[in-house]
């Protein structure tokens, strides 16, 4: 079983700087979205992706979850190292969603609101959970004016905010998507599913998904990685 992947990123039509970053590796895929409104979001996302790039190597199925957990920890440590050396970057942060696989076993890791989706048999399922206050029990009541505010993300602190790890058994014909919220916010899931369902190469589908976000005003940076299981 093989995985063929490709990715695309675009600054969007509103933002002046692209604060997203992504990785399309041989054994690991990832998307990071630097926090908008914070300093050095682009530094945060690129630092996280550079850190997880070192984990793009073959791993036994039984070790995938631990491997990805270490990758996220390394990304968080890298952020701490940068903020310690560069005071102007203090307060920066990023989301991170990733996918690693071995044979027909895959693990999705996420912290923040960048998403992972699976299209199987024409049905789209969100694999990841958005880490926002509105999804916490009582979260919307505690922070009623900011239900979409992130409850978990990477910023170099070691305060116990751990990522989610979701195991999957992948099948030939599956198509997976990692994306920043520059896609998932303006584009409905049904439209995303229709684009993913096109019989086209991963790169062409990625370009179409970016175009859909731009057609809806491109309010944010948009980054997508599409992976086909064969």
N, C-alpha and C positions, 0 to 999 in steps of 0.2 A: 504494500500500500504506500502510495506516495502523495505528497502535498505540494501543489504548485500555487504560488502566491505572488501577488503584485500589489503595489500601493501607490496612492496619489495624495498630494497635499496642495492646498491653495489658501492664500491669505484671506480670501473672501472679498466682499465688496464694501466693507465698512472699516475694518481694522487696518491700521497702517503697518503692522508687523505681524509676522506669522509666529505664534508662540506654541505651535504644535510641533511634534517630532515623531518619527516612526522608524521602525526597523522591519525589514523583510530579510530574514536570515534563512539558512538552510534547515535549521531545527527550531527556530524561535521567531515569533512575530510579536510586535508590540506597537502600541500607540500611546503617546503621552501628550497631555494638554496642559501647558503652563497656565496657572490661575490668572484669569483676567482681572484687572484692577489691582494686581499685586506687582511689585517691582520684579524685573528680570524674569518674567514668565518664560521667555524663550531660552534663557540660560537654564532654568529649572528643567524644562522638558528635554532639552538636548543633553544635559548632564545625566538625567535618568536613563535615557536611551543609550548613551555611551557606556553607562555602567552595566546595563543588562546585556549589551552586545557581547561582553566577555563570557556570557553563559550560553551562547549559541553554539552548542556542540551536542553530539549524540549522548543520550541518557537512557538508561534502562527504564522500562515502564514503571517499575516499583519505586523509582527514585524521582520521578517527575515532580511530584508535589513539593518535596523537600528542595529540589533544585530551583524551582520557581520562587519558593519562599526566600531562598538565599539570594536570588537575583533581585527581588524587591528590596531586601535588606541592604544589599550592596548599593542600590540606587539611592536609598535613603541616606546611607553613610556618605555617599558621594555629594549629596546636597549639603550635608553638614560640613564636609570638608571645604566646599566652595564658599559657603556663607561665613565660615570661620576665617578664611583667607581674604575674602572680599566683602567688607562691611556694607558696601552699596547693594549687595544682593540679599541682605538680611530680610527675612519675611517672604522670600520667594517660595513657591510650592508648585506641585504638579499632580495631575492624575496619572494613572498608569494602568493599562490593560494589556495582557499578554497571553500568548498561546504557545505551548510546546507540545510535542507529540513523539511517540515511539510506537511503531506499528500501528495498531488500530486504537491505541489509548492516547487521549489528549487531556491536557489540564488547562483550564482558563484561570488566570489570576487577575484580580482587579482591585483597585483602591481608588475611589473617586466616582465620577459619573461618565467616564468614557466606557463604551459598551462593547460587548461581544454578543453576536447573534449567530444562530444556526438556521440555515434553510435546508429542510429535508422533506422530500416528497411534496414540494410546493408550499409547505407550511413554515412560517418564520417564527422562531422562538428566541426571546432574549435570554441569554445564558447568565449574564452578569446581573448584579443588583446595583442600582444607583445608590451611592452612599450620600444621601441628602437627608436633611432633618425631617422633611415631609414623609420619609419612609420609615422613620423610627416610631415606635409606640409612643404616642403622646408628643412626638416631635413637632408636628404642625401647631400644637397648642402652645408649646414652649417658645417657639420662634414663628409666630403666625405670619409675620411680614416677610419671612425669608424661607419658605418651605423648600426652595431649591438650593439653599446654601449647603455646601459640602460638609458632611459630618466626619469624613475621613479623606485624607490625601497625604502625599509625601511632602515633607518640608524639612527633613533632617532631624526632627525631634524623635526621641525614643520614649514615647509615652504610651506604648501598648496598642496603638492603632494598627491592627494587623490587616492584611489583605484577605479577600475571599479567595478560596481555591475550589474550583468546580471540576470534577472529573467527567470525562465524556468517553463513550465508545463511538468512534467515528466510522462511517460506512462509505463505500464508494458512491459517488454522486452527491455527497454532502458538500455544501458550500458554506463557509464561515466568513464572518465579517467582524473586524475590529474597527471602531470609529470614535472620533471625538464628538462632543455634543454639537459641533458645528454642522453635523449631518442629522443627528437624531432629534435635535430640537425643532428645526424648521420642516423636516421631511417626515410625514407620517409613516408608521411601520408598514402599512399596506403598499405604499409607493416604494419603499425600500425593498419589500418582498418581490414586487413586480420587476424591479431592476435586477435583483439578484437571480431571478428566475429566467433571465434571458440566456439563450444558448450562445454565450460569448466567452472570450478569454477573460481571465481574472483582471488583467490590466484594463481591458475595454469596459468591464463592469465597474471598476473603480472610477474610471473617468466619467461614466454616466452618473454615478452616485454624487460625485463632486458637482457635476453640472446641475443636478436636481437641487442641491443646496443653493447654488448660485441663482438659479431660476426663482428661488423664493427669497431673494434679496441678499443672500450671502452675509448674514448678520455677524458671523463669527468665522474664525479660521476653521477650515474643514479638512479632516484627514481620514482616509479610509485605507484599510488593508483587506483584500479579498483573497481567500484561500480555497482551492478546490481539492477535494480528496478523490484520488483515483486508484 
